[in-house]
Amino acid sequence: MFDDGSSLQQGETKRWMRRSRHVAREFAHDKRDDVYSPATGCHTANLIPILFLQRLKQLELSELGGEEYYEILASLDIKEAFLQVPQEHVVSVTLHGTEYVVLRNLPGQRLGAKAWYWFFRNFVTESMQFEWCDVQPCLAKCGRNAFMLHVDDLLFTGSRKFWTETFLPLMQQKFSVSYNVLGEVGSAVSFLKRRLVMMDDGIMLVPGTATSKVVECFEKHFGHARVQKVPTDASLQQEDHSQFLSAEDSKKFRSVIGLLLYLARDRADLMFGVKELASAMSNPTLCSVQRLRKLIGYVKYVGDVGIKLQFPEPGSGKIKHRAETEWLLETFTDADWSSNKAHRRSTNRSSSAESELHTMVSGCCDGIYIKGCLEFLVSLTVEHHQFTDNSAARQLISCQGVGRIRHLSGKLLWMQSKVLNGDVIVHQVSTVWNYSDVGTKNLQRARMVFLLYGIGMVDATTTTQPIGLEKYEAVSWSKTINGETSANWQKHSGESL
């Protein structure tokens, strides 16, 4: 049975609950291929906010203020979505001797998510003529209005007139919804457990998991963690022969790592450390806790951090600037060749170039996916540029065939045809400006904050100051030739890049 009232009576006590669901769950006894439902991911989560910022900038430059031109960014939550969908086949159940006929999908059904997706998709397609992206079926657009759907949550950008007169009224008529619209500077909306905060020069994305919660969870189970200025050190990749944790402590270790996995999605400074520590979740050790304690100490030192999405400039990226195109997509790739002393997983390749090649192909896959989604939203060609700091891998990708390289998987060479056809343009970049370095290896603090500034990390407290601004200004872009950048850096900071 389903109890929608958010109250539950137990004896003399009445407890209020956000969702009280008493349903029979459909167990996965057999393999089914008909339950797939499209879902969003971190690769495309920023596309709708970026599109909003680009149009907001266009409106500002045009100096027009009419209602028909005004753009909005809004989040919308549909309540009890699964219960809106009729059963594909009528289900009969017996409970306490009484037979019931279930006419609507229940949250415990395996087919529920897929049925809801197609129910909602058909509704907006028929009522508002939205078209859907083939690359990412959770993206939809109608003219200059677009949204991203994640189960029963969506993020919308487009005309305020269309939102207030068409989209929102139809949603309220069909479903029970709650919504928030991004307003003036300092206002915020939430989507996928992230807060999108309006700033003077862009939007700040703040992870939904607070650092204080992560620190509190760790210190509750494992004691005090001293503050640290870096999240990891070289010991993270050393072999671990220490004693395994007890079952109870292992459970606590996994709880902390679980919180960090949510946090690290939007924290480039934590990605590498959390990835390495997560590999120990099956059998955590005393050494694993020691390494986790250091990372928690860094989280305590830095606090809450966000990423600032700035107003996009037409034809401008971090490195490339082209007047011939409006949208540029830049991807940066890097590999840390067999530095982990425990498994040396890159040693099955005879050179660092082959390791970098695998990374380039992986980055190219993600870039092609994002490019396809963005081209659907803007209806323009997106120019894709990929950067690597390994010249041997770049040269191999830019030619045809394997050349003299051995032990190379032929399936990786499809990227050569992409480069030949101009679908992706590969460039050499100095290691100094390879932003993917921050998620690849242990870094000194000066190097780490330098990269974090380039990525756009900002203090998510009231200051909203960029992280690493002083370190970044110590290096001049005009002095990147012949190693002058590295020399400049050492002169200003006393540390090596």
Buried (B, 14 or more C-beta within 10 A) or exposed (E): EBEEEEEEEEEEEEEEEEEBBEBEEBEEEEEEEEBEBBEBEEEBBBBBBBBBBBBBBBBEEEEEEEEEBBBBBBBBBBEBBBBBBEBEEEBEEEEEEEEEEBEBBBBBBBBBBBBBBEBBBEBBBEBBEBEBBEBBBBBBBBEBBBBBBBBBBBBBBBBBBBBEEBBBEBBEEBBEBEBBBBEEEEEBBBBBEBBBBBBEEBBBBBBBBBBEEBBEBBBEBBEEBEEBEBBBBEEBBEEBEEEEBEEEBBEBBBBBBBBBBBBBBBBBBBBBBBEBBBEBBEEBBEBBBEBBBBBBBBBBBBEBBBBBBEBBEBBEBBBBEEEEEBBBBBBBBBBBBBBBEEEEEBEEBEBBBBBBBBBBBBBBEEBBBBBBBBBBBBEEEBBBBBBBBBEBBBEBBEEEEBEEBEEBEEEBBEBBEBBEEEBBBBEEBBEBBBBBBBBBBBBBBBBBBBBBBBBBBBBBEEEBEBBBBEBBEBBEEEBBEEEEBBEBBBEBBEEEB
